[in-house]
Amino acid sequence: MASTREHSEEEDEEDTKKKNSNTLPLWGNEKTMNLNTLLLTNIQSSHYFKVNLFEYKTYHEVIDEIYYKVTHLEPWEKGSRKTAGQSGMCGGVRGVGVGGIVSTAFSCLYKLFTLRLTRKQVTGLLNHTDSPYLRGLGFMYLRYTQPPADLWGWFEPFLEDEEMIDVKAGGGEEMMMGVLVRKMLTKLDWYGTLFPRIPVPIQMKIQKQLQERFPAVGGPQVGDVRRPGPGEDGRRHPARERSASRERQRPQAPPRDIAEEIALEKERIRREREGSRGRDGNESKSRDRRDSKSRERHDSKTREHRDSKSRDHRDSKTRDHRDSKSREHRDERRREREHRSRDRDRHRSRSRSRERRHRRSRSRERRADGRRERSQRSRSGSRERRRRSRERDRHRDERRHRRSGSRERRR
């Protein structure tokens, strides 16, 4: 008892440390976010992710984009992916095969993964009040990236959330947020792709906790619709009745959906190992024919997908080359305009400097001409004054001489 108590105390201390830390651990592949390869390839090669979402660098910018653009939680847009006629690993359940137009929701989900959200940011997503799709993407982020042992601690407070959300592309599958959370905990398939597999002991523990909290969870899941088949009236068939002692002796099996998933996975692995070794020759030949046809369809679709990707790559290269040429042309024209403007400015400055020098020389010449004129006028005026003074002196001498002559004659 003491060791059990100490072990529980250590677990509580570890949980407290995890909650106090703002850094979220990443479980599984830290590059692919545990997404299906085809889905991840379509996300990374989509124009929306490479161009539109590439511009967003912060958590709040992506939140605004989700609020305005996300309208469902499916991985593919409605009508963009056809899985009719596919089976096995190429079927829609496995999430592989031909691609389609990846949804805005999963592109934004992978963008959130590239930002490496903190515990505080994820908590803000789960409790966001503006849009139910913000909360739904928060739960999907946890389902893809968090360790399976931590999922119950994240999802348990929201098991009875009554906010409505329509997860299907095009509408028509509205459910409560609590039902969505329970579906993520109990099912692997998600509209043509798969969630990361939860280990069986942890899955059994989660199922047991759900049964304790919701007694009806052991049967069909909340939100699932099951119609009784012909002759079913809600009671077991008499031929299938078991004794109470046998019922008690048999250990309780895991819930139907998890058990079916495990059985299907084991059956698929067994078929892959057996390969072409069949007991019945006719069945093996028909199986081989079916497998060859499916392989041919898969190869043709793979070739078409590869060709479309190569075309897209060539088109993107052509666009990039054209854009680079147009940028170079624009830069060259801009440089030419700048060079012409510099030449015009240089010519204007030179012409202005020449005009200034010409005006200065003209003003110097006018000043020199004025000085010469003034000096000439001053010299001519001085000569005129001297001439006039000489004439006045001559007239004065003449008058004196006449006066002296008249006096002599009077004597």
C-alpha positions in Angstrom: 0.0 0.0 0.0 2.8 2.4 0.9 4.6 1.7 -2.5 1.3 2.2 -4.4 0.7 5.5 -2.6 4.3 6.6 -3.3 3.9 5.7 -7.0 0.6 7.6 -7.2 2.2 10.6 -5.5 5.1 10.5 -8.0 2.6 10.4 -10.9 0.7 13.4 -9.5 4.0 15.3 -9.1 4.9 14.5 -12.8 1.4 15.6 -13.9 1.8 18.8 -12.0 5.2 19.5 -13.5 3.8 18.9 -17.0 0.9 21.3 -16.4 3.2 24.0 -15.0 5.5 23.7 -18.0 4.3 25.8 -21.0 6.1 23.6 -23.5 4.1 20.8 -25.1 5.8 17.5 -25.9 5.5 16.1 -29.4 4.6 12.4 -29.8 5.5 10.4 -32.8 7.0 11.9 -36.0 8.1 15.4 -35.3 8.2 16.3 -39.0 4.9 14.8 -40.4 2.7 15.4 -37.3 1.7 11.7 -37.7 -0.4 12.6 -40.8 -1.0 10.3 -43.7 1.8 10.6 -46.4 -0.6 11.5 -49.2 -2.5 14.0 -47.1 0.8 15.6 -45.9 2.1 15.8 -49.5 -1.0 17.5 -50.7 -0.8 20.0 -47.9 2.8 20.9 -48.5 2.4 21.2 -52.2 -0.9 23.2 -52.2 -0.8 26.8 -53.3 -2.9 27.8 -50.2 -0.2 26.5 -47.8 2.8 27.6 -49.8 1.6 31.1 -50.6 -1.3 32.2 -48.4 -0.3 30.5 -45.1 3.4 31.2 -45.6 2.8 34.9 -45.0 1.5 34.2 -41.5 4.2 34.0 -38.9 2.3 34.3 -35.6 -0.3 32.3 -33.7 -2.9 35.1 -33.8 -2.7 35.5 -37.6 -3.4 31.8 -38.1 -6.3 32.0 -35.6 -7.9 34.9 -37.6 -7.4 32.8 -40.8 -9.2 29.8 -39.2 -12.0 32.0 -38.0 -12.7 33.5 -41.5 -11.9 30.4 -43.7 -12.6 27.1 -42.0 -16.2 25.7 -42.4 -15.7 22.0 -41.8 -13.1 19.5 -40.3 -12.8 17.0 -43.1 -9.3 16.4 -44.7 -10.6 16.9 -48.3 -12.9 19.4 -49.9 -16.3 18.1 -50.9 -16.3 16.2 -54.3 -12.5 16.6 -54.9 -11.5 13.0 -54.1 -13.0 9.9 -55.6 -12.5 6.6 -53.8 -15.1 4.5 -55.6 -13.8 1.1 -56.7 -10.8 1.1 -54.4 -10.2 -1.5 -51.8 -7.6 -2.6 -49.3 -4.8 -0.2 -48.8 -6.0 2.0 -51.6 -9.5 2.5 -50.1 -10.9 5.6 -48.6 -10.7 4.2 -45.1 -7.0 3.9 -45.2 -6.5 7.5 -46.4 -4.2 6.7 -49.3 -4.7 6.4 -53.0 -5.5 9.3 -55.3 -5.4 12.7 -53.8 -7.8 15.6 -54.0 -8.1 19.2 -52.9 -6.8 19.3 -49.4 -9.1 21.2 -47.0 -8.4 24.6 -45.4 -8.9 23.0 -42.0 -6.0 20.5 -42.3 -3.8 23.1 -44.0 -4.3 25.4 -41.0 -3.8 22.5 -38.6 -0.4 21.7 -40.1 0.5 25.4 -40.1 -0.3 25.4 -36.3 2.0 22.4 -36.0 4.9 24.3 -37.7 4.4 27.1 -35.1 4.9 24.5 -32.3 2.1 25.7 -30.1 2.6 26.1 -26.3 0.3 24.7 -23.6 -1.2 28.2 -23.1 -2.0 28.6 -26.8 -3.6 25.1 -27.0 -5.7 25.9 -23.9 -6.8 29.2 -25.6 -7.9 27.2 -28.7 -9.9 24.7 -26.6 -11.7 27.5 -24.8 -12.2 29.9 -27.7 -15.6 31.5 -27.9 -15.6 32.9 -31.4 -15.9 29.8 -33.5 -16.4 26.1 -32.8 -14.0 25.2 -35.6 -11.2 26.8 -33.6 -12.0 24.4 -30.7 -12.3 21.5 -33.1 -8.9 22.1 -34.6 -7.5 22.4 -31.1 -8.8 18.9 -30.2 -7.4 17.6 -33.5 -4.0 19.1 -32.8 -4.0 17.3 -29.5 -5.1 14.0 -31.1 -2.3 14.1 -33.6 0.6 15.4 -31.6 0.1 14.5 -27.9 1.1 11.2 -26.2 -1.9 8.8 -25.9 -1.5 8.7 -22.1 -2.1 12.5 -21.9 -5.3 12.5 -24.1 -7.7 11.8 -21.3 -6.4 14.6 -19.2 -6.9 17.0 -22.1 -10.3 15.8 -23.3 -12.0 14.8 -20.1 -13.3 18.4 -19.1 -15.0 18.6 -22.5 -16.8 15.3 -22.7 -20.2 16.9 -22.0 -19.7 20.1 -23.9 -23.0 21.0 -25.7 -21.7 23.5 -28.3 -22.8 22.4 -31.8 -20.4 21.9 -34.7 -20.9 20.7 -38.3 -17.8 18.7 -39.2 -18.8 17.5 -42.7 -17.8 19.2 -45.9 -21.0 20.8 -47.3 -22.8 20.4 -44.0 -25.3 17.8 -42.8 -23.5 16.2 -39.9 -24.0 18.4 -36.9 -23.0 17.2 -33.5 -22.2 18.4 -30.0 -18.6 19.2 -29.1 -18.7 16.4 -26.4 -19.7 13.8 -29.0 -16.8 15.0 -31.2 -14.3 14.6 -28.4 -15.6 11.1 -27.6 -15.5 10.1 -31.2 -11.8 11.2 -31.4 -11.0 9.1 -28.3 -12.8 5.9 -29.5 -12.5 5.9 -33.3 -9.4 5.8 -35.6 -11.1 6.7 -38.9 -11.7 10.3 -39.7 -13.4 11.0 -43.0 -10.9 9.2 -45.3 -7.8 9.5 -43.1 -6.7 8.0 -39.8 -5.8 9.3 -36.4 -2.6 7.9 -34.7 -3.3 4.5 -33.2 -3.7 4.5 -29.4 -2.0 1.5 -27.7 -4.5 -1.1 -26.6 -3.9 -0.8 -22.8 -4.4 2.9 -22.9 -7.4 2.5 -25.2 -9.0 0.0 -22.8 -8.4 2.4 -19.9 -10.0 5.2 -21.8 -13.0 3.0 -22.8 -13.4 1.9 -19.2 -13.4 5.6 -18.0 -16.0 6.4 -20.7 -18.2 3.5 -19.6 -18.0 4.7 -16.0 -19.0 8.2 -16.9 -21.4 7.3 -19.8 -23.0 3.8 -19.2 -24.4 3.8 -22.8 -20.9 4.2 -24.4 -20.3 0.4 -24.2 -22.9 -0.1 -27.0 -23.3 2.1 -30.1 -21.5 5.5 -29.7 -23.4 8.7 -29.1 -24.1 10.3 -32.5 -24.0 6.9 -34.3 -27.2 5.7 -36.0 -27.7 1.9 -36.2 -30.8 0.5 -37.9 -31.9 -3.0 -36.8 -31.7 -5.6 -39.6 -34.5 -7.9 -40.8 -36.0 -9.8 -37.9 -34.3 -7.8 -35.2 -36.5 -6.5 -32.5 -33.9 -5.4 -30.0 -33.5 -8.9 -28.4 -30.8 -11.4 -28.9 -31.5 -14.5 -31.1 -32.5 -17.5 -29.1 -29.8 -19.6 -30.8 -27.1 -17.2 -29.6 -28.2 -17.1 -26.0 -25.4 -17.9 -23.6 -25.6 -19.1 -20.0 -25.0 -16.6 -17.2 -22.1 -18.7 -16.0 -20.4 -18.5 -19.4 -21.0 -14.8 -19.5 -19.4 -14.4 -16.2 -16.4 -16.6 -16.9 -15.6 -14.9 -20.2 -13.5 -11.7 -19.7 -15.1 -8.6 -21.0 -14.0 -7.8 -24.6 -13.0 -4.3 -25.8 -15.7 -2.2 -27.3 -17.0 -3.2 -30.7 -15.4 -0.4 -32.7 -11.9 -0.9 -31.3 -12.1 -4.7 -31.5 -13.2 -4.5 -35.1 -10.4 -2.1 -36.0 -7.8 -4.5 -34.3 -9.3 -7.5 -36.1 -9.3 -5.8 -39.5 -5.7 -4.7 -39.0 -4.6 -8.3 -38.0 -6.5 -9.7 -41.0 -4.8 -7.2 -43.4 -1.4 -8.1 -42.0 -2.1 -11.8 -42.3 -3.2 -11.4 -46.0 -0.1 -9.4 -46.8 2.1 -12.2 -45.2 0.3 -15.0 -47.0 0.5 -13.2 -50.3 -0.4 -15.6 -53.1 -0.4 -18.7 -51.0 -4.0 -19.8 -50.9 -5.6 -23.1 -50.2 -8.0 -22.9 -53.0 -6.5 -22.4 -56.5 -9.5 -20.6 -58.0 -9.8 -18.2 -55.1 -6.1 -17.5 -55.3 -6.3 -16.8 -59.0 -9.3 -14.5 -58.6 -7.6 -12.8 -55.7 -4.5 -12.4 -57.9 -6.6 -11.0 -60.7 -8.3 -8.6 -58.3 -4.9 -7.6 -56.8 -3.4 -7.1 -60.3 -6.3 -5.0 -61.4 -6.1 -3.0 -58.2 -2.4 -2.6 -58.7 -2.9 -1.5 -62.2 -5.5 1.0 -61.2 -3.2 2.1 -58.4 -0.2 2.4 -60.7 -2.3 4.3 -63.3 -3.6 6.7 -60.7 -0.1 7.0 -59.2 1.3 7.8 -62.7 -1.5 10.3 -63.2 -0.8 11.9 -59.9 2.9 11.9 -60.6 2.3 13.4 -64.0 0.0 16.0 -62.5 2.6 16.8 -59.9 5.3 17.1 -62.6 3.1 19.3 -64.7 2.4 21.4 -61.6 6.2 21.5 -61.0 6.9 22.5 -64.6 4.1 25.1 -64.4 5.5 26.5 -61.2 9.0 26.6 -62.6 7.7 28.3 -65.7 5.8 30.8 -63.6 8.9 31.3 -61.4 11.1 31.8 -64.5 8.5 34.2 -66.0 8.2 36.1 -62.7 12.0 36.3 -62.4 12.3 37.6 -66.0 9.6 40.1 -65.3 11.3 41.1 -62.1 14.6 41.5 -63.9 12.9 43.5 -66.7 11.2 45.7 -64.1 14.5 46.2 -62.2 16.3 47.0 -65.5 13.7 49.6 -66.4 13.9 51.0 -62.9 17.7 51.3 -63.2 17.3 52.9 -66.6 14.8 55.5 -65.2 17.1 56.2 -62.3 20.1 56.6 -64.7 18.1 59.0 -66.9 16.9 60.9 -63.9 20.5 61.2 -62.6 21.7 62.3 -66.1 18.9 64.9 -66.2 19.8 66.1 -62.7 23.5 66.3 -63.6 22.7 68.2 -66.8 20.4 70.6 -65.0 23.0 71.2 -62.3 25.7 71.8 -64.9 23.5 74.1 -66.9 22.6 76.0 -63.7 26.2 76.3 -62.8 27.0 77.6 -66.3 24.2 80.1 -66.0 25.5 81.2 -62.6 29.0 81.6 -64.0 27.7 83.5 -67.0 25.6 85.8 -64.8 28.6 86.4 -62.6 30.8 87.2 -65.6 28.1 89.5 -67.0 27.8 91.3 -63.7 31.6 91.6 -63.5 31.6 93.0 -67.0 28.8 95.5 -66.2 30.6 96.6 -63.1 33.9 97.0 -65.1 32.0 98.9 -67.8 30.4 101.2 -65.2 33.8 101.8 -63.6 35.3 102.6 -67.0 32.4 104.9 -67.9 32.7 106.6 -64.5 36.4 107.1 -64.9 35.9 108.3 -68.5 33.3 110.7 -67.4 35.4 111.9 -64.5 38.4 112.4 -66.8 36.3 114.2 -69.5 34.7 116.4 -66.8 38.1 117.3 -65.4 39.4 118.2 -68.9 36.3 120.3 -69.5 36.8 122.1 -66.2 40.4 122.7 -67.0 39.5 124.0 -70.4 36.8 126.3 -69.0 39.2 127.5 -66.3 41.8 128.3 -69.0 39.1 130.2 -71.1 38.1 132.1 -68.0 41.7 133.0 -67.3 42.2 134.0 -70.9 39.1 136.2 -70.9 40.2 137.7 -67.6 43.6 138.5 -69.0 42.0 140.0 -72.1 39.8 142.2 -70.0 42.7 143.3 -67.9 44.7 144.1 -71.0 41.9 146.2 -72.5 41.5 148.0 -69.3 45.2 148.8 -69.0 45.1 150.0 -72.7 42.2 152.3 -72.1 43.9 153.8 -69.1 47.0 154.5 -71.0 45.0 156.2 -73.8 43.3 158.4 -71.2 46.6 159.5 -69.9 
